[in-house]
Amino acid sequence: MSNDTTPSELKRVKAEKRREEAEGTREAADDQRDNAEDHRAVAESARTEAEEFRVLSEQTRVLHEDLRAQLESVREAKEALRQAAEEARHAAEKAREATIAAVAATADALATNLAQMQFLEDARQTFRHFRTTDPRNVH
């Protein structure tokens, strides 16, 4: 031992050194606690974002289902319109055929009336011819 250092002075130096080590350990522990708190905050933020994402995903799924139902409804309406158009086409075709038949019947009736009128006109002409002819000139 040296003359200027006493055992109590050595104890005090050791105690001071240990106190400084303890202070360093406490500061390291505080840093670790701060890091752990930061990690906890980041994890909580990530959990919150994940929950928001889950909610958005569920809303998206519901919207997708709604749109799919609307699309199916539009498809069914389109099919009903197609069938109605097909039925209207068939009805128009039948109406066209009926119109053609009616026009043909009218033409036949007109032709018959014309033939009768021509026959009557011929008969009238013949009758006039006989009336104007002197019965004494008939050979």
Secondary structure, DSSP 8 states (H G I E B T S, - for coil): --TT--HHHHHHHHHHHHHHHHHHHHHHHHHHHHHHHHHHHHHHHHHHHHHHHHHHHHHHHHHHHHHHHHHHHHHHHHHHHHHHHHHHHHHHHHHHHHHHHHHHHHHHHHHHHHHHHHHHHHHHHHHHHHHHS-GGG--
